[in-house]
Amino acid sequence: MPQLQRIAIAPSQFQQGQISLTKEQQHYLGRVLRLREGDRFIAMDGRGKWWLAQLAAEQAEVLEPLAVATELPVSITLMVALPKGNGFDEVVRCCTELGVACIAPVLSDRTLLNPSPQKLERWRRIAAEAAEQSERSFVPTILEPVAFNSAVTADATTQRYICEARGEYPHLKHLINSVSTEIIVATGPEGGWTEKEIENAIAAGFQPVSLGRRILRAVTAPVVALTLISASCEV
């Protein structure tokens, strides 16, 4: 099959072999991608389903389902202390490409950003676009920001790690268990986690880990953590 353009749709848009296209999707397919009636593209619902579709005016006809095997064998939840500025945009984009299943933005004691509801919608849109680009089957879930100490809860069924630049902790790459089906990893803000936050995380079952000997930026650490996990778990 030739290389085809991909768009993310809401599951509700697919009904009885037809995809109802939004005005924005019609504009993107027709004006941006220059597709015409009868041209084919790939539609993905962000929940694991792909279809080969054919453009037909304001809708598309589904020609056949497609099998896609691009997801990691492990579900990774990334808890990220929100960095300042627009740094979280790049975290969402890169970690979506690397295979993250869920991103939970958290407000730590040293967090400077107080995101608006518009930010959350922007992050979800970035995740959808990155999933299209990287040929993901699923669009990662982007949760609403919450306080870090409220986000950490005890759960013995998952591997749980908190990345800390200071201290003598084992390297994350040595602890990843490839048979696990779920991993949670937390990365901190500019200036790092507070001592109390580390203590609360440990009490909730998190293992403190290192990402190496260098001090990483708040927008770099999540990408490094996801790279290490995906490289260890990729089949």
HELIX and SHEET records of a PDB file:
HELIX    1   1 PRO A   11  GLN A   13  5                                   3    
HELIX    2   2 LYS A   23  HIS A   27  1                                   5    
HELIX    3   3 TYR A   28  VAL A   32  3                                   5    
HELIX    4   4 GLY A   87  LEU A   98  1                                  12    
HELIX    5   5 PRO A  117  GLN A  133  1                                  17    
HELIX    6   6 PHE A  148  ALA A  151  1                                   4    
HELIX    7   7 LEU A  172  HIS A  174  5                                   3    
HELIX    8   8 GLU A  195  ALA A  203  1                                   9    
HELIX    9   9 ALA A  221  CYS A  233  1                                  13    
SHEET    1   A 6 ARG A   6  ALA A   8  0                                        
SHEET    2   A 6 ARG A  40  MET A  44  1                                        
SHEET    3   A 6 TRP A  50  ALA A  56 -1                                        
SHEET    4   A 6 GLN A  59  LEU A  66 -1                                        
SHEET    5   A 6 GLN A  18  SER A  20 -1                                        
SHEET    6   A 6 PHE A  14  GLN A  15 -1                                        
SHEET    1   B 6 THR A 141  ILE A 142  0                                        
SHEET    2   B 6 CYS A 102  LEU A 107  1                                        
SHEET    3   B 6 SER A  75  ALA A  81  1                                        
SHEET    4   B 6 GLU A 182  THR A 187  1                                        
SHEET    5   B 6 GLN A 159  CYS A 163  1                                        
SHEET    6   B 6 GLN A 207  VAL A 209  1                                        
SHEET    1   C 3 THR A 141  ILE A 142  0                                        
SHEET    2   C 3 CYS A 102  LEU A 107  1                                        
SHEET    3   C 3 VAL A 146  ALA A 147  1                                        
END                                                                             
